[in-house]
Amino acid sequence: MDATLIALGALALSGALATVAGCAEDAESDVGSQSNPNSQVQLAPQMGNIHRYYNKAISGEPVSYGLYVAVAGTVAYALINLGISPVLALILGAGVAAFVHGAYAVSAYLGRIVGQSKNFGQPVYWDVVMSHVGPIVGHGFIAVFCMVLMAYIANNILGNPFPLPLIALIFGITVGAIGSSTGDVHYGAEREYQKYPFGGGVPVANHGDIDIKAEYGLRNSMDSSYFCVRVGSVLTGLCFGLIVFLDGWRGIIGDILQGKNPILSSIISIIVGLIIVAILAIANRKIEVFARNKFGPYK
């Protein structure tokens, strides 16, 4: 029973870490204009919109965050095997990943903007680089540290058989995918395309036709993050936290009910997982129908 309580505590901690990691990842991608539709700022100069947005859309968020968290996990794994304290090893691993993140962020911004400066007249704003790299690296460090700590808990307490770097890679890909899907619904378009009616998304024909005027001066990606963190970051963190918590919870329930039969434990875990998915699907459908009946279809 003590082992079960420890597992439940570790699972609760992992869910909390996942929530923080999702929030930080979403805020970081807003500051760096990495995700779609934020990444469509790369088309703005072609549309005649000279802007001060930061743009580091090197690749999709799942790929980039898979890299960052895997780097942190690999460094931490190596240091732990050398006898370094796990806490210190995880911090150092996340720190190395933060330097990698910063290097990619700066090179991506300069590469994109310089590539557009000759043909489309887009200036390189060095003050934009200096003001945005700090929040990008800081939010990225928080997200990566939380996920590499989750990977350590999964490997050493919850009994995940995969090595720390591989678990870290999976977590990084997962949070990046959530940020590119759940978070996208509530950031980017609302702030950068305010001239268009809300609710219809951003048609391809409008990509790059962004708003560049802020409440004071020219808008930049920090303005987007101030706006979007109220909803997009919260939903991203909630989604990632629920995925981690509910997935681990169904496994623990299977272990509690199975006795000493591992096959029965797996069957129970699968059944519990299917029940959770069915409940979420029904709730999602009910909410969608309610919203459409309440507010009407987008015209």
Residue pairs with C-beta under 8 A, 6 or more apart in sequence:
4 252
4 255
4 256
6 157
7 157
7 158
7 252
7 255
8 252
10 153
10 157
10 158
11 158
11 245
11 248
11 249
11 252
12 245
13 153
14 150
14 153
14 154
14 158
14 244
14 245
14 248
15 241
15 242
15 244
15 245
15 248
16 241
17 146
17 147
17 149
17 150
17 153
18 146
18 147
18 150
18 175
18 237
18 240
18 241
18 243
18 244
18 245
19 237
19 238
19 240
19 241
20 142
20 143
20 146
20 237
21 142
21 143
21 144
21 146
21 147
21 150
21 171
21 175
21 237
21 240
22 143
22 175
22 178
22 179
22 233
22 236
22 237
22 238
22 239
22 240
22 241
23 229
23 233
23 234
23 236
23 237
24 139
24 140
24 142
24 143
24 146
24 233
24 237
25 61
25 65
25 139
25 140
25 143
25 175
25 176
25 178
25 179
25 236
26 179
26 183
26 187
26 228
26 229
26 232
26 233
26 236
26 237
27 135
27 139
27 225
27 228
27 229
27 233
28 34
28 135
28 136
28 139
28 140
28 143
29 35
29 38
29 61
29 179
29 183
30 38
30 187
30 188
30 221
30 224
30 225
30 228
30 229
30 232
30 233
31 54
31 132
31 135
31 136
31 139
31 221
31 222
31 224
31 225
32 54
32 55
32 56
32 105
32 132
32 136
32 221
33 39
33 41
33 53
33 54
33 55
33 56
33 57
33 221
33 224
34 56
34 57
34 58
34 61
34 64
35 57
35 61
35 179
35 180
35 183
35 184
35 187
35 188
36 180
36 184
36 188
37 184
37 188
37 189
37 192
37 193
37 202
37 207
38 53
38 57
38 187
38 188
38 192
38 221
38 224
39 55
39 57
40 192
40 202
40 207
40 208
40 210
41 51
41 53
41 55
41 192
41 208
41 210
42 55
42 57
42 112
42 116
42 208
43 207
43 208
44 50
44 51
44 53
44 122
44 208
44 209
44 210
44 212
45 51
45 116
45 120
45 121
45 122
45 208
46 116
46 120
46 208
47 208
47 209
47 210
49 208
49 209
49 210
49 212
50 121
50 122
50 123
50 212
51 122
51 210
51 212
51 218
51 219
52 125
52 128
52 212
52 218
52 219
52 220
53 128
53 192
53 210
53 219
53 220
53 221
53 224
54 109
54 128
54 129
54 132
54 136
54 220
54 221
55 108
55 109
55 112
55 113
55 221
56 104
56 105
56 108
56 109
56 112
56 136
57 108
57 112
58 64
58 104
58 108
60 176
60 180
61 175
61 176
61 177
61 179
61 180
62 172
62 173
62 174
62 176
62 177
62 180
63 173
63 176
64 104
64 176
65 143
65 144
65 172
65 173
65 175
65 176
65 179
66 169
66 172
66 173
66 176
67 100
67 172
68 97
68 100
68 101
68 140
68 144
68 172
69 97
69 144
69 147
69 148
69 151
69 168
69 169
69 171
69 172
69 175
70 165
70 168
70 169
70 172
71 93
71 96
71 97
71 100
72 90
72 93
72 94
72 96
72 97
72 144
72 145
72 147
72 148
72 168
73 93
73 148
73 151
73 164
73 165
73 166
73 167
73 168
73 169
74 93
74 165
74 168
75 89
75 92
75 93
75 96
75 97
76 86
76 89
76 90
76 92
76 93
76 94
76 148
76 152
76 164
77 89
77 93
77 163
77 164
77 165
79 88
79 89
79 92
79 93
80 86
80 89
80 164
84 92
86 152
86 156
90 145
90 148
90 149
90 152
91 145
93 148
94 141
94 144
94 145
94 148
95 141
97 140
97 141
97 144
97 148
98 137
98 140
98 141
98 144
101 136
101 137
101 140
101 141
101 144
102 133
102 136
102 137
105 133
105 136
105 137
106 129
106 133
109 128
109 129
110 124
110 129
113 122
113 123
113 124
114 124
116 122
117 123
117 124
128 220
131 220
131 222
132 220
132 221
132 222
135 222
135 225
143 175
144 172
147 168
147 171
147 172
147 175
148 164
148 168
148 171
150 167
150 171
150 244
151 164
151 167
151 168
151 171
152 164
154 160
154 167
155 162
155 163
155 164
155 167
158 248
160 167
162 170
174 240
174 243
175 236
175 240
178 236
178 239
178 240
178 243
179 236
182 235
182 236
182 239
183 228
183 232
183 233
183 235
183 236
184 232
185 232
185 235
186 228
186 231
186 232
186 235
187 224
187 227
187 228
187 231
187 232
187 233
188 202
188 224
188 228
189 201
189 202
190 198
190 227
190 228
191 211
191 223
191 224
191 227
191 228
192 210
192 211
192 219
192 224
193 202
193 206
193 209
193 210
193 211
194 211
195 209
195 211
196 202
196 206
197 298
199 298
200 298
211 219
212 218
212 219
213 219
214 220
214 223
215 223
246 276
247 273
250 269
250 272
250 273
250 276
251 269
253 268
253 269
253 272
254 265
254 266
254 267
254 268
254 269
254 272
255 265
257 264
257 265
257 268
258 264
258 265
258 268
